[in-house]
Amino acid sequence: MTAAPAEPVSRRRAPRGSARRNIVAAATELFARRGYEATSVQEIVAAAAVTKGALYHWFGSKSELLTSIYRELLAEQTARLREIADGPGPVGERLRAAAADVVAHTAAHVDELTVWARSAHLIDGEHADATRRERRRYHDLFRDLVLEGQRAGVVRTDVSATVITHTFLSALGNTHTWFHPDGPLTFTEVGHQLVALFVGGLRPPEPADSPTPAGDRSEPTA
């Protein structure tokens, strides 16, 4: 019996276990290079070597695919932060470790986070709402660690924990808008400098210069 001719490489389907991973990787690369709006579902499935049926098995739409890329990274980052926050050691050390971990995770996923930053405004409805809720949980967890530091006396109290949290996370989250890979510093080096500024800025002012504590009554708006 004559064997059937081999299917061309470009038409071969990805192994079932790797299909979702291939779709996410292909979409991330295309969104980063071409832009979310300019990338079609057909281009994603072709690059991932899967069928449209496989894509829609995992993701209901292109917007859900984009949102899932970010939400999965956010879930991973939240789990890492929770482990640090609940871990042993003085709160000052845990705060430094948490800030450094944000930098490390961001540096490892620059493409995915840049894609989201550029395209998040295009997403609305339930996907946007779910993302905001999950990001709020992450911000609250980071803020709670800052509050613990304030109660322990190792973090300044004249600036609210909410302001501290948003300032650091926003500064890191906007790095992609001005960072250039061909510059004198790597992304990781820039991140480490941001951590140095963050940790240095947390120190309580000298007693003679201490203004009235600002408290932390404001609600996060993430």
N, C-alpha and C positions, 0 to 999 in steps of 0.2 A: 504494500500500500504506500503510495507516494505521500510524503509528509507535506503538510500545508506550508506555503511560503511564510517565512518569518515576517511578522508585522514590522513596518518601518519604525525606527526608534522614536520618531516624533509622534507616532500614533499609539505607542505602547501605553497601557494604563499603569499607573503607579500601584504598587502593592497596597492592599486594602488598609493595612495598619498605618501606612505612611501618607495616605491620601490627604487627610486633614492637615498634617504638618506641611506637606508640599503646597497645599492651597494657601495657607497662611504665609509661607515663605515667598511664594510667587507674588501674592498680592502686595506684600510689604515692599518687595523690590520694585514692582511696577508703580505702585502709588508714590514711592520715593522718587523714582526717575521720571515718570510721566505726569504724575498728579492723579488724585483720586477721580476727579470728574472726567479726565481724558482717558482713563483706563476702562475697558469694557470687560464684562464677565467672560466673553469668549477669549479675550487675551489672557485672562487669568487662568482659565482651564487649560489653554494651550501650553502656557508656561509651566503649569503644574503637572501636565501630562495626565489629566483626569477628564472625566466627562462633566457636562453641566449637571447631570443628575447627581453626581458625587458632591459637587459644590453645594447644590440645593439640599442635599441630604444633611449637610452640616450647618449650612447658613441659609436663612430664609431670603436674604437679599444681599446686595453688595454693601449696603449701609450696615447691615448686621455684621458682615465680615469685618468691616473697618472697626466697628465698635468692639467686636470680640478681640481683635488684636490688642487694643488698649486695655480692655477690662481684664484680660488674662495677665498682662504685665502688672496692672494695678493690684490684682489679687495676690500675685507673687510678692510684690513689694510690701503689701500690707502684712502678709504672713511673716516676712523677714523682720519688719519693724516690730510686730507684736512679740516675736521671739526675743529681740533685743530689749524691748521695754520691760518684759516680764522676767528677764534674766537676772543673774547676780551682779554684784558690784555697785559702787556708788552711782548715784543718778548722774553726776557730771560725766563719768566715764561712759555711761549708757547713752547720754545725749550726743557725745562726740562720736560714738560708734554708730548711732542712728544716722547722724548727718553724713558720716563717711560711707555708710551703706547706701544711702540715697545716691551719692555720687557714683559709687561702683555700679549700681544697678542701672543708672541712667547711662553711664558710659558704655555699658554692655548692650544697650538697646537704643542707641541714638537714632537709628533709622526709623524704628517703629514709633518712637515718641515724637520725632520730627513730623512724620506722616500725620499723626493724630493732631499735633499742634496746628498744622496747616489746614486740616480738613474738618476739625471738630464742629466748626460753625455750620457745616452742611448737614449735620445730623440733628434730627428733632424727634419728637414723640417719645415712645416708651424706651427706645435705646438711649436717647439723651438723658432721660430721667433716671434710668438705672445707673448710668455712668456717674451722674452727679451724686447719687446716693452713695455709691461706693467710694468716690473720691472724698466725700464728706466724712465717711468713716475713717479713711486714712488720715485726713487732716485732724480729726478729733483725737485719734490715737497719738499722733505726733504732738499735738497741743497738750494732751494729758501728761506726756513726758516732760514737757517744758514746765507745766504747772507743778509737777512733782519737784522739779529743780528749784522753782521759786519757793515752795514750802520748805525745802531743805536749806535755803539761804545761799545756794550756789548760782542762782540765775537772778538777774536784776528784776525788780518788781515795778520799776517806774515805766516799763513798757509792757503792754498786755501780752499774754501768751499767744493770743490770736494774731496779733500784729507780728510777733516774732516768727510764728509758724508760717504765715503767709509770705513774709518777706524772704525767708530762706527758700521755701519751696518755689516761689515765683521766680526768684533770681536764678535758680538752677533750671527751672522749666523753660526760661526764656533764653538760655545760653545759645541754643541753636540759631537764634536770630542774628547773632554777631560773631559767633565762633567760626574761624577759618582753619581747616586742617593744615594748610600750608603756613600757618603762623608760627611764632616762636615757641608756643606751648601746645601740648596735647590736650585733648578734652579732659583727660584724667587729671592733668596738672592744674588746669583751670578749676576743676571741681575741688581739688585739694585746697586751693587758695580760697575758694568760697567757704569751705569748711573752716579754715583758719579765721576768716573774717567773722563767720557765724559764732564760733566758739569764743573768740575774743570779745565779741559784742555782747555776749551773755553775762559777762562778769559784772557783779554788782558795783555801782560807783562807790567812790570813797564816801564814808559816812557824812563828812562835812558838805559834800556836794549832792547828797541824796535828796531829790525832790519828793513830793507826796506820792505814794504808790498809785499807779493808774488803775489797778484792779484788772479784771478780765470779764466785764459784764457783756461785752459785745459778742454777738454770735458769729461764727464763721460763715462765710458766704460762698464757699466752694460749691 
